Amino acid sequence: MIKALLSAILLLTAPAVADPVPITIGETHRVASRHLGEERAVNVYLPDGYGDGTKRFPVLYLVDGGLEQDFLHIAGTTQLGGIWARSLPIIVVGIETKDRRRELIGPTADAKLLAQYPTAGSSAAFRAFIRDEVKPLVEKAYRTNGEDAVLGESLAGLFIVETFLTEPALFDRYGAVSPSLWWDNERLSYETAFRLGRREAADTRLFLTIANEGREMQSGVDRLVAALAANPAKAGQWCYVPHHEATHGTIYHHVSPEALQYLFPTPVNHDPEIGFTVACSKKS
């Protein structure tokens, strides 16, 4: 009886606690894609201050941008960049991938690769999905300012390098983190000089980095960098920052603040001791 009475007294004297309120950091569009032949999620994060007025913002398109992929940690990185005025406040558009080998890899005639990756080869369709369906949706639904970039890692990095070389006008700025240039016996890196030579001078900006990958990953990036350096008129602005202290699994979150600072720079000068620098070892 005394125990029950004490419990009742504690309940009466306890502070009132409101029901929890969900934390909302963005919104999701479900896009029925004619290019992919299926529905795909497009996740959107709006920067601080978006709802306060009529200001327009640049857009970062994030490949592998599903909720269980890279959307949340990259959205958080953009907020950090805004807090420190390290990079511009931006709209983040996360584009979900489902079969990364199908969507992010170009075709190959290599029988061994086809046997190992039977769905590979539809990167052009995924690029068309972004061009014809995702970008028009974003530009209609949100206050964009006409400036954009695309960012991705590994196979997404391969897709981004391929887009940079084959359709450079699709984005203003490109960020490729440890791109899987080993694909198809490093064919894309071997074709870089030829592709650069054929295209018009590009007003683009490319951020390129690689972890401690070795072998075909590193040699493909080295060949790409050499071709960029040999053709400055066609390469646009670019920055190569190897991060060999990182691994394939750790580099993305490690380097994303630096990538965003290069892709969306601010005029603010920071103390290098704090770390707000872009350490380009190769640049235009």
Secondary structure, 3 states (H helix, E strand, C coil): CHHHHHHHHHHHHCCCCCCCCCCCCCEEEEEEECCCCEEEEEEEECCCCHHHCCCCEEEEEEECCCCCCCHHHHHHHHHHHHHCCCECCCEEEEECCCCHHHHHCCCCCCHHHHHHCCCCCCHHHHHHHHHHHHHHHHHHHCCEEEEEEEEEECHHHHHHHHHHHHCHHHCCEEEEECCCCCHHHHHHHHHHHHHHHHCCCCCCEEEEECCCCCHHHHHHHHHHHHHHHHCHHHHCEEEECCCCCCCCCCHHHHHHHHHHHHHCECCCCCCHHHCCCCCCCEEC
